[in-house]
Amino acid sequence: MPPHESTPDLSGPFHDIAAPTITREAFAPFGELIEPGEDGAPFGAADARLELGAGTPRFYIMRLPRRGLVFHQITRHRRVTQCLASVGGGTWLLAVAPPLDIDAPRAEPAQDQIRGFRIPGDVAVKLHRGTWHAGPFFEAEEMSFFNLELTDTNETDHQSSALIRRFGLPFRFQPDR
């Protein structure tokens, strides 16, 4: 969030979204599920298709504090795919919306396009170029994540949509019932 903006009120009410456990089929509009495979297997349909040719790839481990399960903005990277996975095997949550109008710098997702997923710690995700995303979110005090993007992704390829401004409410992953 730019420094001139105030911190939004995240106390509620909320637009709740479900977070079912991720499957390859359900996640397909947003990216690819990367599951464990046998060592030495040839490249095939189960492997992620990466687009990293617009710059120098950066693979790093990001450490994040718990931020709760509420979010007020969603972001996309129009030039690059991005891969995320938890380092310690913990379960985490991710909100996504499809990469529509990827060449339109002012395009934003519709409220009903935003979906949540619960991601087990033994898989990774690859986000398609232009997929909107918010997260990772988790309930532990702190988690670390493997992240593959470009060295300058967060400076030159970072488009955000302010959800409270657009829809009047912050989003929240539905509490487990």
N, C-alpha and C positions, 0 to 999 in steps of 0.2 A: 504494500500500500504506500503511495507517495506520502512524504512527510507532512504535506499540507492537509491531508484528509484526517478527520477525527476517527477514533475507534468506534465501529458500529456497535449498537446495542445487541448483544447476543443472548439476552435473558428470556426471549420468547415473546409471543408465540412463534412456532416454527412450521416450516414445510417439511414434514417427515418423509424420508425415503427409506425403503426397505434395502437390506443388504444381504441377499441370498449368497450362498457359497458359489464362487465363480465356477463356470464351466466353459469349455472351449466354444461351444455353440452360442451361449448367451453373451459371451464377451466379443464375439467375432466382429460386430459393427464398430468396435472401439479399438481393437488390437488383437494380440495373440497371447494365448496362455502358453507358457513355457513350462513343460513338465519334465521330470527326470527321464532320461533315456539311457540306453546302453552305450558305453564307451566304444568308440570305433564305428558306430553306425554311420552310413553315408548321409549327407545332407538330404532332407526330404520334407514331406508335408508337415511333420511335427515340429520343424525348426522355424524360428522367428526370421522374418525377412526384415533386415535393418536398412534404414536410409540414413547414412552418416556422411555422405559425400559432400555436403555443403560446408565442411570445416574439419577441424581436428577433433576426433573423438576424445571424450573425457570419461573415464571410468573411475568412480570414487565411492567412498562410504560416507554417507551423511548421517549424522547423529541428531535425532530430533527429541525434544521434550514432549510430554503429553500435552495436547492442545484441546482436549475434549473431542466431542463428536459433532460439533456445530461448525458450519462454514458459511462464509458470506461472499466468497468469490470463487470463480472457476477460471482456469488458465489453459492456454494451448500454445504449442510450438508448431509453427507452420512449415518450418524447413527441415525438421528432423524427427525421427522416431525416438522414443525414450523407453528404456527398460528399467524396471524396479523390482526388487526382491528384498525380503527381510533377511538380515544377517544371521540372527540367532534362531530362526525357525518359528518366530512368533506370528500369530494371526493378526491381520491388519485389514483396514477398510479403505476403499477408494471410490470416489464418485467420478463418473465420466458422462460425457455427452458425445454424440457422433461428430466426425470431422467434416461437417457440411460447409460449403462455401469457403473452402480452404484458401482460395486466392482473394477473398474479400476481407481486407484488414479490419473492417468495422462490423463484420458478421458476429452474431452472438447466439448461443443456444436458446431454444425454447424451454420453458419450465418443464414441460412433460417429456423432454428428451433426456433429462438428467437422471441417471441410474446409479445405484450403489451396488458394490460387490464386497463380500467377505473373502479374503484371500489367505489360504493356509500358508504356513511358513515353508512348505517344501516345494513351492512353485514360484515362478517369476511371471511378470507381465511385460509385454511389449506394447506400447501405445502407438497406434497408427499416427503418421504425420498429421497434425492438425486436430487430434482428439482432445477435447476439453477434459480437464481433470482437476480434482481437488483431493489432496491427501499426500501422503499416507496419514491415516488416523488409526489410533490404537488406544487401548485402555491401560497399558503398562506406564510406569513413570517415565520411561525413556526407551527408545528403540533405535537401532541403526539399520540403514538400508543401502544395498548396492544400487548405484544409479549410473546409467550409461546414457550420455547425451553428448553435445558438443561443448568445447571449452567456453564458448561465448553464448550458449543458449539463453541463460538468464539475463544477459545484457542486451542481446540483439534480436531475440526470437521469443518474446514473452508477452503474449496478449491476454489480458484478463477481462472478465466480465463481472461487474458488481451486481450480485444477485439481489441484495436488499433494495438497491436503487431501481432495479428492473421489475422485481416481483413483490416487493413490500415486506418480505420476510427472509430471515436467514434459513438455511437448510440444516436438517439434523438427521443423522442416521437413526432410524427407529430403534428405540430401546428394545432389548430382548424381552420377550414376554414369557 
